Amino acid sequence: MSHIHFIGGEKGGVGKSLVSRVLAQYFIDWNIPFRGFDTDRSHGALLRFYGDFSAPIALDQHDSLDPLIERALEDPQGRILVDLAAQTQQSLAAWIEDSGVLDFAAEHNMTLTWWHVMDTGRDSVDLLRKWLDQFGGRLKLVLVLNEVRGDRFDILDASGERERAEQLGASVIHLRRLPDTTMQKIDQQSASFWAALNHPDRATAGLGMLERQRVKVWLNRAYGDISKLAL
């Protein structure tokens, strides 16, 4: 079965690229073949941190995303990972609807998964509501509650949209917050999470021993949630 994973959420700054990096490292660590595609031409995280596994892809034409389907069909044992830039959901939705992608995927035993990355703000809830109105129950959904700005998702819980999503078959995972200073050091070195964990030289990876340990604990917690999903 072919699998395509879209990492979205539409809103900038909620952690879409971070989730893409975690998922890329998960595939690598678990020896799951994958190919990443990055839609952000100027600040592509997959291209920067996992360049050996990734390629750029544009969303400026009606057929821009067709290669994703073709690549998935060529390698049904692999995974396609798409890191979506902010404000690209409309283009993606148009491609899905105008090309009959969901029907095509069903005919060819292909699973499409939308990872909706959220922070604690109301904007994320409103965007989830719009997504559910359009695709709820038609596309596999994973809600990623990113604790980058806090761990209380009261607005989401009060809205009823999480319950609605779960009733439509969505899975919910949490991405715990990694200390800003640690993440900044990793980003400054343009290091993959593997490099951050395995380079003992502070000058190479930028991290001390306990910082590497914190990254390891954080990543393993994320893996624990991800491993419960059928990827």
C-alpha positions, 0 to 999 in steps of 0.5 A: 500500500502506498502512503502519502503524508501531508504535514499541514495546518495552514497557519505559520509558526505552529510547527509544521516543519518541526513535525516533518523533521520528526517524522523524517527522523522516525522513518530513518530510525525505523528503516522505513524508506521515504522521500520528502518533498518541501513546498517552502522554497525560501525556508524549506526545513526538509531540504535544510535538515534532510536534504539527502532524502528530500526535493523541492516541489512547487504548488504554482500549477494545477498539476504541480503535485502530480509527481507525488502520486506517481512516486507513490505508485512507483514505490508502494513500500515507501512513504511520501512526506510533504512539508506544506508551507503556510497558506498552501492548503487552498492550492492543495485542496483544489488539486485534491478536488479538481483531480479526483485524487481521493477516488484515484487513491481509493482505486489504487490502494493508496492512503493519504494522511493529513497531519493537522499541526495546531498550537493553543490559539483560536486560529488553529481551531478555526482552521481545523473547523474549515478543514473538517467541513471540507474533508472530514471523514474523507481523508485520514487525519492526525491532529498534532497538538504542538506544545511549543506555546503551551500545553493547555488546549482549552479553546480546542476542547471547548470548541467541540472540534476535537471531539468532532474530529475523533468521531470522524476517525482522527488520531490525536498526538501531542508534541511536547516542547523542547527547550528553545535554547536546545532547539536553537542550537540544533537549528544553528548547526542545520543538524538532523536530530540524528546528528544532534544525538550522535555527535559527541563534539560540542563544536559539531552538534552544538549540544552538551551531554545532558542536552543530547539526553533531553533531545533523546527523551523528547524524540522517544516520547514523540516516537511513542505516539507516532508508533501507535499510528498506521503509517 
